Amino acid sequence: MGLSIGLVGLPNVGKSTTFNALTKAQNAEAANYPFCTIEPNKAVVPVPDRRLDALAKIVNPERIQYSVVEFVDIAGLVKGASKGEGLGNKFLSNIRETEVILQIVRCFDDENIVHNEGSIDPLRDVEIIENELILADIEVLQNRIERLKKQAKNDKNAAAAVEVAERLAEFLAEGNLARNFGEQGNEVFDKLVAETRLLTNKEIMYGANVDEDGLLEDNEHVVALKEFAAKHNCEVIKLCAKIEEELIGLEEEEATEFLASMGVEESGLNQIIQKGFDKLGLMSYFTAGVKEVRAWTIRKNTTAPKAAAVIHNDFEKGFIRAEVIAYNDYIAAGGEQKAKEAGKMRLEGKEYIVQDGDVMHFRFNV
C-alpha cells in the first residue's frame, strides 16, 4: 500500500544490524563506525501472523501469503543534521517519505563498540534525534509561512493557515513535537501537515537495543526509556539486535527454541513488525482456499467493497455481497463448511466494515 516505517538513530546504536535481521538478509552493511549506511535501504518484510498458520493447518493450501510492511534503513543522524552536519538534510528528507518512525536506541554498555556521543544515555540520544527533526520541521514551516503570507492578501484560507502555522512553529520552538500540538482534526492543521509531511507529526516507536542480559530484565537504560515513552504516549519494544541477527536462517521451530532457552517468548523484531503494521493504521482480512491462504492488507474501518478492491478492482465495481466468517468461529468449527453448518457464516452488504481477521469470499457481477 506504499506505507513504510523509517529506522532512525544515532550512528552505532545497532540500527543497520536491526535492519539486517528485519529483512533476513545482509543487505545493509553493519560496521563499527559511523555512516556505514550511505543510501537508504528499503525492504518489504512479511508480517508474522499465527492466524494464517492456523488457517493453513485446516485448509492445507499450496502456499501461504502474509501481509507485508516496508522498512527503510536511514543513515545515522548526528547533532546538527538539520544544518547539514554528518550526512545532513538528505536523510531528513528520506524520513519525511515514511509514515512511522522507529528510533533504535542503544541501551547497553560495551566499551568495544564506540558511541558517537562518548557514553550511553538513551534519553540524550532521543533528544538529539528529536531536536533535529524539530529544527527541520521549523525550517519547513517558516518557508511555508512566507509563501502563505503572500497568498493571504487575497485568500482567507491562506490567512487562516498562516495563523495555525505560526502557532505550530512557536510550539515546536519550545521543544515540542507536532504530534502533541493538540489540533489534529482541525481542517486547517490537517491540510498543513499533509502538505508539509512534518517529521514530528509521525507516529514514533522506540526500539530499545539491549545485550543478552537486558532481554530478561530491564536495565536502568530501558527503565528510563520506558518512563519517557509512557509520558509521550509512545511504544517501546525491547530487542537484542545481535541475537536477532543470529536468528537469521533458522527455521521457525529452531528460532522459537533458541529464544525459549533464553527465557524469551517472542522475537523483538516480530513485535516491531506487528506493532509497526498497527501504527500504520493497517489490518488484515483472510481468504482461505486450497490454492492459497492469504492475508490482504487494508486500512482500518474499510468497507467490504473497498476491501474487495484490494484483490481486484472488478470485485468492487460489481460487488453484490460478502460471505464472512469471523476468524475465531472458523478455527473453532474446523473450517468453512462446518462454520456454515453451525450458522457462523454471515452475508454482509456494501456498508459492512471489515473486521481484523475476517475470513471472506466476495460475490460480484461484472
N, C-alpha and C positions, 0 to 999 in steps of 0.2 A: 504493500500500500504506500510505499515511498516514505515510510516513517522510520526514523533512526535515533539511536542513542549514541551520544558522543562521550568517549572516555577522555577525561582531562585529569591533570595532576601536575605537580612539580616533577622535574627530572628525577629519575632514580627512586621512584616510590613503588615500582612494580607494575606500572601501567601497561607497558608493552608485554610483559610476562603474562599479565592477566588477559590481554587480548589474544596472545598465542593460545592460551588454554581455552578461552571462549570459542575460538574458531577451530579448535582441534587441529591446528596446523601452524608450523613455524614460519608464518608469513609476515610477521612483524619482528624485525631484528631486536633482540633484547640484549643489551650490553651494559656494562657497569661504567657508563659515562653519559653525561648529558647530551641530549639532542640526537640520540641514535635513530629516532624516527624522523625522517626528513619529509616524506609525503604522507598525508593521512591515509591509513589503511582502512579498507572497508571490507566487511564480511557479513554474509547472511547466515544467521545461526538458527537452527531448529529450536523451537520452544518445547522443553521437556513437558510431557503431559501423560501421566499414568492412565488417564481415562482412555486414551487412544489404545494403549496396550491392552487394557481390559476389554475393550470392544473387539480388538483383533483376536483375542483368545476365543471369543464366541463365534465370530464370523469366519476366522481363518482366511484372510484375504491374501492376494498375491503380493500386495505391498501396503505400506503404511506411509501416509504423508502428514507431517507435522506442520503446524503454523510456524512462521519464521519471523525474525526481527533482525534489523540491520544494526550492526555496531560499527562505529567509526573511531579508530585509534588516532588521536590528535597529538602532535608533538608536545613535549613537556613545556608548560608555561613557566615563566620566571617573573620576578618582580620587575615591573617596567615594561611588560609585554605590550600594554596598550599604547606605549610610546615608542614601540619598535625594538625594545630590548630582546635579547635572545633571538627567537625566530619570529617574534612580533605579531603584527596585526593579521598577517596571512592566516595564522592559526585561529585567531579570534573569529575570523570570517568563516572558517570551517565549522566552528562550534555553532555559529549562527544558523547554519543549514540543518542542524539537528533539532529534534523535538524535546528530548530529555537529556540531562547532563548526569553522567555517572562520574563522580570525582573519586579517584583512587587516592587514599590517604595512608601513608605509612604509619603503622602502629607497632613497630618492633625495633629493638636496638640490635645493631650488628656493625661493629667497628670496621668490618671488611667491606661494607657497602657504603660508599660515600653518600652523604646527603647534601643537596645543593645549598642548604642554609646552615650546614655545620652541626646540626643537632636534631633530635627527634621531638617534634612538638606539633601534633596533628591540628590543634586549633589555630596555631600560627600559619600552618600550611593552608588551611581552609581560608583563612583571612586573606592571605596573599592572592590566592586564585580568585576569590570573590571580589576583592578590591579591583583587580584587573578587569574583571567582567563589568563591574560598576563603572569604572572610568571609561571603558569602551562604549558603554550604553550612553553615558553622559555626552560623549562626543557625537554620537549618532543623533541624540535628541537635540543638541544645540544646532546641528546642521539642519534638522527638520524644522526647528522653531524659526530659523532665519527664512526658510522658504515659505512657511505658513504665514509669517508676518506680512510678506509681500502679497500673498493671496488674500489676507484678511481684510484688506481695504475694500474689496468688492464681494467678499464671501463670508457670510455669517458662520457657516460651518467651520471654515478655516480659523475664524476668530475664537470659536469655542475650543478648537483643537490646540491653539496656542496656549490658552489658559490651562488646560489639562497638562500639556507637555511641560510647561514651566513649573507647575506644581510637582510633577513627577521628577523633573531634573533636580529640583531642590530636595526632594525626598531621597533620591539616590546620593546626592552630595553629602547627606548626613550618614552615609554608610549603609543604607537600606537596600534591599533587593526589590525590584519592580513587582515580583510575585506577592509581596506583602503590602502593596500600595493600598489595597482595600477597595479598589474601584472596578474590579472585574465585573462584567455585566453592564457597566456604563458603556453605551454605544460608542461614544467619542473615544474613550480609553481603549476599548477593544479594537477599534479600527486603527488607532495609532500604533498599538502593539503589533497588530497583524502586518502593518506596512513596514515597521522598523525591525521586526523579529528580535526584540530586545533579549539579550543573553540572560539577564537576571529575572526574566519573567517565566523562564522554563522550569519544569519540574526538576528537582535535584535529588539524587540519591548519593549516599556515601558508601564506598567500598572500603572497609577497614582491613587493610592488608597486614596480617599478623604472622608470627612464626608458629611453629608446631605447638608450642606450649600455650600460646594465646588462643588456639582453637577451642580448648577445653574450658578455659576460664578467662573472663575478660580481664586484661591487664589495665593499668592505670590510663594508658593512652586510649583504649577502646571505651572505657567508662566515661572519660572526658568528652570523647566524640559523640557518644550516645546522648549524654546530657545536653550537649549543644544542639544536636539534631532534633531532639524532642521539643526544645524551645521554639524551633523554627519549622516544626511540622514536616520533617524530612525523615526518610528511611535510612537506617544503617544496616548494611549486610556485611557480616564478618567472613573473611576468606583468607586462606594462605595461598598466595599465588604460586609459590614454589611447589606445594603439594598438588594444586590443581593442574599444574603443568605435568607433573608425574602421572596424573590420571589419563593423559592423552594416550590413545591407542588401546587402553584396557577395555575389555568387554564390560557391559553394564554390571553383570554379576560380580566380576572381579573388582570393579571400582567400588561397588557397594560394600563388599567385604573389606576392602582396603580402608575405606572411611570408617566402617564399624570398628575395625581394630584400633582406630584412634579415638573412638568414642564419639564420632560424628555421624549424624543420621543422614544428612543431605549435603551435597556439594554446595559450597557458597556460590559458585558460578551458576548452578541451576537456579538458585534463589534469585540471583541477579537477573537472569534471563526472564524468569517468570514475573518478577516484580516490575521489570522494565516494560514488559508486554502490557501489564496492567496500567502502568503510569502513562503509557502511550494512548490509553483510552480504548484498548483493543480487547476483544474476546473471541472465542471460537464456537462455532457450531459444527456438528459432525454429519458426514454421510458414511454409511456402512454397507458395503456390498462385497461380493466375492472377489471382484477385481481390485478393490481398494477401500481401505478405511482411511478417511481423510478429515483433517481439521481445516475449516475455512475461516479465514480471518475477516472479521467485520468490526466496525466501531460499536461501542455500547449504545443501546437504545435504537438499534437499526430495525426497520420494519421488514417483514417477511419478503416482499418483492425486492427490496434493496439487497437483502441477504442473498436472494436467488441470483441477482445480477452478478455476484462475485463468481458464480460458476459459469454463467453465460448471459449476455445481455438479453437474449431471446427469452430467458426464464422470467425476466422482469416484465418485458413487453407483453407476453402472453400469459402472465400469472393468473391462475384460477384460484388455487388454494395450496396450503402446505400441510403435509402429513407430519405430525410432530409427536415424538416420544421423548419425555424427559430422560436424561442420562441415567439417573438412579432407577427409574422404572424399567428401562431397557436392560440394565445389568441384573436387577432383581428377578426379572422374568426369564432371563437367559436368552434373549434375542427378540427380533422384531415380531415374528409370528406369535410367540407366546405373549408378548406385550399386547398385541392386538386382541388376542383371545381374552386377556384379562381386562380389556376395556381401557388400556392405558394409552392408546393412540388417539390423538385429537386432530380434527380438521380445523385449521386456522385460516383466516382471511387476510386481506390486504393491510388491515390495521394492526395485526399481531406484531408485538415487539419480541424479537427473538431473544431467548434466554441463553446464557452461557451453558454450553454442554448439550443443548437440544440436538437430538438425532432427527434428521429431516429428510423428507422427499418432497419435491415440488411437482405439482400438476400445472401444466401450462399448455397453451394452444396458440401457435403462430401460423 
